[in-house]
Amino acid sequence: MNDQLQKALTELANKLGTSVQYLWKVLVSQAKINAITDIIMWVIVIISGVILGMLHYRFSKEKETDKYSYNSYYDNNDSAGFIMATLGIGWFIFLIICFINVPDLVSSLFNPEYWALKEIVH
């Protein structure tokens, strides 16, 4: 560690009333927790995407209403399309957030010391 980082860690440790070694150990441990929360977020986004896809498939499947016509759940219910579109847009936003967090996830998994240094700098 360079002198500037050591000074920042010392000041932070003094403000918290702890030692620099303990503070560094806590920050490195926090990297693992950060990785776990990012993985949980990915799992939730993937599962919700699969569920939304299955619901969309089920709602858009055409059913035979009588001998000559077919229509889907979307055709019979005006608000269903709006609700599914809104849920799809929300899911897509969370997917983008997950992709933005990929570098943070990788660094906290494979190099927790670097992640801790990056968090201190920010």
Backbone torsions as a table, in degrees:
resi	resn	phi	psi	omega
1	MET	NA	143.9	178.3
2	ASN	-83.0	171.7	-174.6
3	ASP	-65.0	-38.0	-178.4
4	GLN	-65.3	-41.1	178.6
5	LEU	-68.7	-41.0	177.5
6	GLN	-61.3	-40.1	178.8
7	LYS	-65.4	-42.7	179.0
8	ALA	-64.0	-41.5	177.6
9	LEU	-64.6	-40.7	179.9
10	THR	-64.3	-43.4	178.1
11	GLU	-63.1	-43.0	179.4
12	LEU	-65.8	-41.9	178.9
13	ALA	-64.5	-39.2	178.2
14	ASN	-65.2	-40.0	178.3
15	LYS	-64.7	-35.3	-179.7
16	LEU	-86.9	-8.8	179.4
17	GLY	72.6	38.5	-179.5
18	THR	-139.2	179.5	180.0
19	SER	-92.4	162.1	179.4
20	VAL	-66.1	-39.3	-179.5
21	GLN	-63.4	-42.6	178.9
22	TYR	-65.9	-42.3	179.4
23	LEU	-62.1	-41.6	179.0
24	TRP	-65.1	-41.3	178.5
25	LYS	-62.2	-40.5	178.8
26	VAL	-66.1	-41.5	179.7
27	LEU	-65.6	-40.0	178.1
28	VAL	-67.4	-38.6	176.1
29	SER	-65.2	-34.4	178.6
30	GLN	-65.8	-26.9	177.4
31	ALA	-62.2	-39.3	177.7
32	LYS	-65.3	-41.7	178.9
33	ILE	-64.8	-39.6	177.3
34	ASN	-61.7	-41.8	178.7
35	ALA	-64.3	-40.8	-180.0
36	ILE	-65.2	-43.2	179.3
37	THR	-66.3	-36.4	176.2
38	ASP	-65.7	-39.6	178.1
39	ILE	-65.9	-41.5	177.2
40	ILE	-61.6	-40.5	178.2
41	MET	-62.9	-42.0	176.8
42	TRP	-61.5	-44.0	-179.4
43	VAL	-62.3	-43.7	179.4
44	ILE	-62.8	-43.3	-179.8
45	VAL	-65.3	-41.3	179.9
46	ILE	-66.2	-45.8	-179.6
47	ILE	-64.1	-43.2	179.5
48	SER	-66.5	-33.7	175.9
49	GLY	-65.3	-40.9	177.5
50	VAL	-64.9	-43.2	179.2
51	ILE	-63.4	-44.1	177.7
52	LEU	-62.4	-39.9	178.1
53	GLY	-64.2	-41.5	178.4
54	MET	-65.9	-40.7	177.4
55	LEU	-64.0	-42.8	178.8
56	HIS	-62.0	-42.6	178.7
57	TYR	-61.9	-44.1	-179.3
58	ARG	-65.3	-41.9	-177.9
59	PHE	-73.4	-29.2	-177.2
60	SER	-89.5	-8.6	179.4
61	LYS	-65.3	130.2	-178.4
62	GLU	-79.5	136.3	178.4
63	LYS	-115.5	145.2	179.0
64	GLU	-80.2	114.7	-179.8
65	THR	-87.7	-37.5	171.8
66	ASP	-146.6	-167.4	-172.8
67	LYS	-64.6	-26.9	-171.1
68	TYR	-118.3	-3.4	-175.9
69	SER	-134.8	151.1	177.9
70	TYR	-126.6	142.2	170.4
71	ASN	-153.5	161.3	-177.1
72	SER	-107.7	175.9	177.4
73	TYR	-62.2	-34.9	178.2
74	TYR	-63.0	-34.8	179.7
75	ASP	-69.3	-33.8	-177.1
76	ASN	-84.9	-21.0	-175.3
77	ASN	-127.9	112.7	-175.4
78	ASP	-67.8	-34.7	-175.6
79	SER	-81.3	-16.8	-177.3
80	ALA	-63.3	-41.4	178.6
81	GLY	-64.1	-40.5	178.7
82	PHE	-65.5	-43.1	-179.5
83	ILE	-64.5	-44.8	179.9
84	MET	-66.1	-37.7	178.2
85	ALA	-65.3	-42.2	178.8
86	THR	-64.1	-44.4	177.4
87	LEU	-63.6	-38.4	178.4
88	GLY	-65.5	-41.0	178.2
89	ILE	-66.4	-42.4	177.1
90	GLY	-61.6	-42.2	178.2
91	TRP	-63.1	-41.0	-179.4
92	PHE	-64.3	-38.1	177.6
93	ILE	-63.3	-44.2	177.7
94	PHE	-65.0	-33.9	176.6
95	LEU	-64.1	-41.1	177.5
96	ILE	-63.3	-41.6	178.0
97	ILE	-61.5	-40.0	177.7
98	CYS	-63.0	-42.2	178.8
99	PHE	-66.7	-32.9	177.0
100	ILE	-66.7	-32.7	-178.6
101	ASN	-84.0	-0.1	-178.6
102	VAL	-60.1	-46.9	179.1
103	PRO	-60.8	-37.4	177.9
104	ASP	-65.7	-39.9	178.0
105	LEU	-63.9	-45.4	-178.6
106	VAL	-65.1	-44.3	-178.9
107	SER	-68.5	-35.2	179.5
108	SER	-74.9	-24.8	177.0
109	LEU	-78.9	-49.6	-170.1
110	PHE	-98.3	-18.2	179.6
111	ASN	-145.5	74.4	-175.5
112	PRO	-64.6	-26.6	177.6
113	GLU	-66.5	-41.3	176.8
114	TYR	-63.2	-41.5	178.7
115	TRP	-60.8	-42.6	179.3
116	ALA	-63.9	-42.6	177.5
117	LEU	-62.4	-41.5	179.6
118	LYS	-63.5	-39.4	179.2
119	GLU	-67.4	-36.1	178.0
120	ILE	-67.6	-41.2	-179.6
121	VAL	-64.1	-38.9	179.1
122	HIS	-75.9	NA	NA
